[in-house]
Amino acid sequence: MEGLLGICLLWAVLQRSNMQIASPATVLNCCEGDILLLLDSSGSVSNYEFFRLLLFAAELLRPFSLGRGHVRVGLLQVGTNPNLEFGLDVHNNQESLQKALQSVRQLQGDTNTEAALRVAQRLLTETSENVPKILLWLTDGVQPGDVDRPMSELKAQGVSVLAVSTVHGNHQVLQRAVTPPRQSHLYSVDIDTIEIITEDLREAIIKIICAERLHVIHLTSHSATLQWRPVLSADSGYYELWYNSMWKTDNETRRVLPGDSNWVELTNLQPDTTYTAALHPESNQNLFNTLSVNFTTLPDVVSPAVVSVSDSGPHQICVSWGPLQLARVQRYTVEYGAIPSGDVHTMTLHSQQNSTILTGLEPGTQYLVTVSALHVNGKERAMTVRACTQEGTFEHLCQPWLTFS
């Protein structure tokens, strides 16, 4: 009982001293991945070192949003026999994780890291979750055993290995174990000042598991559709969205979106223009960080951009054009005449029509065909092609094809 009381008092004292460090207030909902803590719990680690490592892990992971679709955390202890303290699917919130870390007890015994790595390999690689995976090894580094082969197998299967060791660790073994870059994935530190590496190690983890949560799924010259992974529900808050061109050529646009939304279409954008958009989840339950994305709209395509001829016969030609722009075009005009000096005929067509048949033509004759569009802004665009009717009397059946919105 006295030992348990001493452990609790030690945890409380260490937490109080560690609170002097500014802990991030926002939930890092920009990340998705699996983090398995491989904690040296053997007899070579003193009780003081063990609980300092636990407290360090608790503070390191505190800002992350937990659960499937976010960050999953598991804890595997190294002793004579490995002990899975909790798996990756156990804790879906920080309160649950923090309480679990406070209740962890040291195993003592031998440092059988190799056996623990076999368990770690099964946990991290035998899963259908296609997300980044991290093994974070917390150890004193004393006689870790033959870990080269299992560590190499983990890395070959795409697992990123990071390590934190107290200063008396076997640095050569640790160097071989971690994935590059070593300067941000391997830390050797005095246990009394371990908190000085918290921010750097957290940044290294974020670089591995950072997920692009706000991204563009569809682009045109005048619109963009954004999508994000939802972190709110209809009754837990709302999203605030704002966007503008990078060169601030327009006024900034702000919109409020419901909490159960996960996409939005931005319209009336300028063509071939780079925009920046930001999305902030607002909630009374958590503080979320702001997501952002930059994108460039497509160059403007003004109809008609393409005119084609098909199914020609001795007395007719099918002409089609595109793209249809119902909101921008008032009408189309088709003009055609025989080359070099035939009469010019004119057809006026509805903006919903993108093809027509030219009839009453002369066999074996070359024609000049011009399709022009009158746009709602008063501007006109035209495109001209050459077409030739067939010789003889055989005619292809050609029907006009219409496309409607």
Buried (B, 14 or more C-beta within 10 A) or exposed (E): EEEEEEBEEBBEEBBEEBEEEEEBEEBBBBBBBBBBBBBBBBBBBEEEBBBBBBBBBBBBBBBBBBBEBBBBBBBBBBBBEBBBBBBBBBBBEBEBBBEBBBEBEBBBBBBBBBBBBEBBBEBBBEBEBEBBBBBBBBBBBBEBBEBEEBBEBBBEEEBBBBBBBBEEBBEEBBEEBBBEEEEBBBBBBEBEEBBEBBEEBBEBBBEBBBBEBBBBEEBBBBBBBBBBBBBBEEEBBBBBBBBBBEEEEBEEBEEEBEBEBEEBEBEEBBBEBEBBBBBBBBBEEBEBBEBBBEBBBBEEBBBBBBBEBEBBBBBBBBBBBBEBBEEBBEBBBBBBBBEEEBEEBEBEBEBBBBBBBBEEBEBEBEBBBBBBBBBEEEEEBEBEBEBBBBEEEEBEEBEEEEEEE
